[in-house]
Amino acid sequence: MQLGRYEIESYYVVIGNQTESRQRIVYIGNNGEDYFIERYYGNIRDGYIQSNSSLRNLNFTDIKSHIPGESIVIMDKSMPPKPIIYIYLSTIRSIERDGDLKLVIIDSQVDPITLEFLTTFDCNQSHSMLIYALENKQDIGLLETDTTPPVIFFKEYFFGEKITIDGNEQHLGQISTTDSDLFRINIDLSTYEGPIPISKEDLIYGMIHEIKDNRDGVMTIIEDDVLIYKDTINVSSEVSEIKELGSYIVRFNLIDFGRNRNNAMVIISII
């Protein structure tokens, strides 16, 4: 089935030497190859609200580059596949998540388009692909499946205290979450040069050099993405800052558009 769509079109009329603006509804059909204006409707009545177009039962492999860097096409499941809709990248204003199975494309030229996927994995991969298409002039058909979480690159020292890989304190060079999921910082208050209490902002500034994702590029982290626990990881032991002696576990809630999560932890011991 070829999907048509309704759009609002502005036009002008001359009445008594006065030019006035009017609007009408246009139905754009699809003949399997391209879109065309099929018919016009009368002037739009007051209170008319545009409605979403919806494409269902999609896999992420149904989304292709049409003209790399300019447009994408969503294909149907016939053999061979046929185009359902073409979307210009330059007119996409945002791509919004709607639950686990839906993405909504907000377009400046047409009504919002809802993409409903068969699985959460398809929705995740499609979100990642579409964001990549907006930011890179490359053929998204060449992309591999994105299952790699963002990588945190740590600074060598946290306010003068060395950041180490758990079980490998002799590691040379910059360390990152590609080396391990568990890191340690031992703080002796008699020689410590940093702030007390230690806030989430201090943890971000003091520990993290950079965050990179294989597809999303350089990422940032905010305080809400930092979780601090005293002694053990559970809801009752979560704290907002580090302010006394003891052992603390710091986790970063870092997720890319493909919903790949970085599970790294830093254990901070204060004596």
C-alpha positions as CSV (number, residue, x, y, z in Angstrom):
1,M,0.0,0.0,0.0
2,Q,1.3,3.4,-0.9
3,L,0.8,6.0,1.8
4,G,-0.5,9.4,0.9
5,R,-0.6,12.4,3.2
6,Y,-2.6,15.6,3.9
7,E,-0.8,19.0,4.0
8,I,-1.9,22.6,4.5
9,E,-1.0,24.9,1.6
10,S,-1.1,28.6,1.7
11,Y,-2.1,30.6,-1.4
12,Y,-3.1,34.2,-2.3
13,V,-6.2,35.7,-3.9
14,V,-6.8,39.3,-5.1
15,I,-10.1,40.8,-4.0
16,G,-10.8,44.4,-4.9
17,N,-7.2,45.2,-5.4
18,Q,-6.4,43.7,-2.0
19,T,-4.2,40.5,-1.8
20,E,-5.5,38.1,0.9
21,S,-4.0,34.9,2.2
22,R,-6.0,31.7,2.1
23,Q,-5.3,28.1,3.1
24,R,-6.5,24.8,1.8
25,I,-5.9,21.1,2.4
26,V,-3.9,19.2,-0.2
27,Y,-3.9,15.5,-0.5
28,I,-0.5,14.2,-1.8
29,G,-0.7,10.7,-3.3
30,N,2.1,8.2,-4.1
31,N,2.3,6.2,-7.3
32,G,5.0,3.9,-6.1
33,E,7.8,6.1,-7.4
34,D,7.1,9.6,-6.3
35,Y,4.6,12.0,-4.6
36,F,2.2,14.2,-6.5
37,I,-0.7,16.5,-5.7
38,E,-3.8,14.3,-6.2
39,R,-6.6,16.6,-5.2
40,Y,-7.4,19.8,-3.3
41,Y,-9.9,20.4,-0.6
42,G,-11.7,23.7,0.3
43,N,-10.6,26.4,2.7
44,I,-9.6,25.1,6.2
45,R,-12.3,25.6,8.7
46,D,-11.6,27.2,12.1
47,G,-10.4,24.8,14.7
48,Y,-8.9,22.3,12.2
49,I,-6.0,20.4,13.8
50,Q,-3.4,18.5,11.7
51,S,-3.1,14.8,12.4
52,N,-0.1,12.4,12.4
53,S,0.7,10.0,9.6
54,S,1.7,6.6,11.0
55,L,3.8,3.8,9.6
56,R,3.6,0.5,11.4
57,N,5.4,-2.9,11.6
58,L,8.8,-1.4,10.8
59,N,12.2,-2.9,11.2
60,F,15.3,-0.7,11.3
61,T,16.4,-2.2,8.0
62,D,13.4,-0.6,6.3
63,I,15.1,2.9,6.7
64,K,17.5,3.7,3.9
65,S,19.4,6.7,2.6
66,H,17.7,8.0,-0.5
67,I,20.3,10.8,-1.3
68,P,23.0,10.5,1.4
69,G,23.1,13.7,3.4
70,E,19.9,15.0,1.9
71,S,17.0,12.5,2.3
72,I,15.9,9.1,3.6
73,V,13.4,6.7,2.3
74,I,11.3,4.1,4.3
75,M,10.6,0.9,2.3
76,D,7.8,-1.5,2.5
77,K,8.1,-5.3,2.9
78,S,7.3,-6.3,-0.6
79,M,9.8,-8.2,-2.7
80,P,11.5,-6.3,-4.0
81,P,10.9,-3.5,-1.4
82,K,9.1,-0.4,-2.6
83,P,9.4,3.1,-1.2
84,I,6.6,4.2,1.2
85,I,7.7,7.7,1.9
86,Y,10.7,10.1,1.3
87,I,11.7,12.5,4.0
88,Y,14.1,15.5,3.5
89,L,16.6,15.7,6.3
90,S,16.8,19.5,6.1
91,T,13.1,19.8,7.1
92,I,13.3,17.5,10.2
93,R,13.1,19.6,13.3
94,S,13.3,16.8,15.9
95,I,13.0,13.1,16.4
96,E,11.1,12.3,19.6
97,R,10.8,9.0,21.4
98,D,7.3,7.7,22.3
99,G,7.7,4.7,24.5
100,D,9.7,1.6,23.5
101,L,8.3,1.1,20.0
102,K,7.6,4.5,18.5
103,L,9.5,7.4,17.1
104,V,7.9,10.7,16.0
105,I,9.5,12.8,13.3
106,I,8.6,16.5,13.6
107,D,8.9,18.0,10.2
108,S,8.6,21.7,9.3
109,Q,6.9,20.9,5.9
110,V,4.4,18.1,6.7
111,D,2.4,16.7,9.6
112,P,4.3,14.7,12.3
113,I,5.2,11.2,11.1
114,T,4.9,8.3,13.7
115,L,7.1,5.3,13.1
116,E,6.0,2.2,14.9
117,F,8.5,-0.7,15.1
118,L,8.1,-4.4,15.6
119,T,10.7,-4.6,18.4
120,T,12.4,-2.3,20.9
121,F,15.7,-3.2,19.3
122,D,14.5,-2.0,15.9
123,C,13.3,1.3,17.5
124,N,16.6,1.8,19.3
125,Q,18.6,1.2,16.2
126,S,16.4,3.4,14.0
127,H,16.7,6.3,16.5
128,S,20.5,6.0,16.4
129,M,20.5,5.8,12.6
130,L,18.2,8.8,12.1
131,I,20.2,11.0,14.5
132,Y,23.4,9.9,12.7
133,A,21.8,10.8,9.3
134,L,20.9,14.3,10.5
135,E,24.5,14.9,11.7
136,N,26.5,13.1,9.0
137,K,26.4,13.2,5.2
138,Q,26.9,9.5,4.8
139,D,24.9,6.5,3.6
140,I,23.2,5.0,6.7
141,G,23.0,1.8,4.8
142,L,26.7,1.3,5.4
143,L,26.3,1.5,9.2
144,E,26.8,-1.6,11.3
145,T,24.4,-2.4,14.1
146,D,25.1,-0.1,17.1
147,T,25.6,-2.2,20.2
148,T,28.6,-0.4,21.7
149,P,28.1,1.9,24.7
150,P,29.7,5.3,25.1
151,V,33.3,5.3,26.3
152,I,34.4,7.4,29.3
153,F,38.0,8.6,29.2
154,F,39.2,9.4,32.7
155,K,41.7,12.0,33.8
156,E,44.9,10.6,35.4
157,Y,44.3,12.3,38.8
158,F,41.2,13.2,40.8
159,F,42.3,16.4,42.6
160,G,45.7,14.9,43.1
161,E,44.6,11.3,43.8
162,K,45.4,8.8,41.1
163,I,42.5,7.1,39.3
164,T,43.3,3.4,38.8
165,I,41.8,0.3,37.2
166,D,40.7,-2.1,39.9
167,G,43.2,-4.9,40.1
168,N,45.7,-3.2,37.7
169,E,47.1,-0.2,39.5
170,Q,50.3,-0.2,37.3
171,H,48.4,0.5,34.1
172,L,50.3,3.0,32.0
173,G,48.7,5.8,29.9
174,Q,45.1,7.1,29.9
175,I,42.5,4.8,31.2
176,S,38.9,4.4,29.9
177,T,35.9,2.2,30.2
178,T,37.3,0.1,27.3
179,D,39.9,-1.1,29.9
180,S,37.5,-2.1,32.6
181,D,34.1,-1.6,34.2
182,L,35.6,-0.9,37.7
183,F,37.9,1.8,38.9
184,R,39.2,3.0,42.2
185,I,40.2,6.3,43.9
186,N,41.8,6.2,47.4
187,I,41.6,9.5,49.2
188,D,43.7,10.3,52.3
189,L,42.2,13.4,53.8
190,S,45.6,14.4,55.2
191,T,47.0,14.9,51.7
192,Y,43.9,15.4,49.7
193,E,43.8,18.6,47.6
194,G,40.2,18.6,46.5
195,P,36.9,19.7,47.9
196,I,34.9,18.2,50.8
197,P,32.0,17.6,50.5
198,I,32.5,16.2,47.0
199,S,29.5,17.1,44.8
200,K,28.3,15.5,41.6
201,E,29.7,18.4,39.7
202,D,33.1,17.8,41.4
203,L,33.0,14.2,40.3
204,I,32.3,15.1,36.7
205,Y,34.9,17.8,36.5
206,G,37.5,16.0,38.5
207,M,37.3,12.5,36.9
208,I,36.1,12.8,33.3
209,H,38.3,13.9,30.5
210,E,35.9,13.1,27.6
211,I,33.0,10.9,26.6
212,K,32.8,9.5,23.1
213,D,30.3,7.3,21.4
214,N,31.1,5.3,18.2
215,R,28.1,6.7,16.5
216,D,26.9,9.7,18.5
217,G,30.3,11.4,18.7
218,V,31.3,13.5,21.7
219,M,28.8,13.3,24.5
220,T,28.2,15.3,27.7
221,I,27.0,14.2,31.1
222,I,25.0,16.2,33.7
223,E,24.6,15.9,37.4
224,D,21.3,13.9,37.1
225,D,23.3,11.2,35.3
226,V,25.6,10.6,38.3
227,L,24.5,8.3,41.1
228,I,26.4,8.0,44.4
229,Y,25.9,5.2,46.9
230,K,27.4,4.7,50.4
231,D,28.8,1.2,50.9
232,T,26.3,-0.7,48.8
233,I,24.1,-0.1,45.7
234,N,20.5,0.2,46.8
235,V,17.9,2.9,47.0
236,S,18.3,3.5,50.7
237,S,22.0,4.0,50.4
238,E,21.9,6.6,47.7
239,V,23.4,10.0,48.7
240,S,23.7,13.3,46.9
241,E,27.3,14.0,47.8
242,I,30.4,12.5,49.5
243,K,31.0,14.3,52.8
244,E,32.5,11.9,55.3
245,L,34.9,8.9,55.8
246,G,33.9,5.6,54.2
247,S,33.5,3.8,50.9
248,Y,31.4,5.2,48.1
249,I,30.3,3.8,44.7
250,V,29.8,6.2,41.8
251,R,27.8,5.1,38.8
252,F,27.3,7.0,35.5
253,N,23.8,6.7,33.9
254,L,25.2,7.1,30.4
255,I,23.1,5.9,27.5
256,D,23.4,6.6,23.8
257,F,20.6,6.9,21.2
258,G,20.8,3.2,20.5
259,R,20.1,2.7,24.3
260,N,23.5,1.2,24.9
261,R,24.4,1.7,28.5
262,N,27.8,2.3,30.1
263,N,27.9,0.3,33.3
264,A,31.2,1.6,34.7
265,M,31.6,2.1,38.4
266,V,34.2,4.1,40.5
267,I,34.8,3.1,44.1
268,I,36.0,6.0,46.2
269,S,37.5,5.2,49.6
270,I,38.1,8.1,52.0
271,I,40.3,7.5,55.0
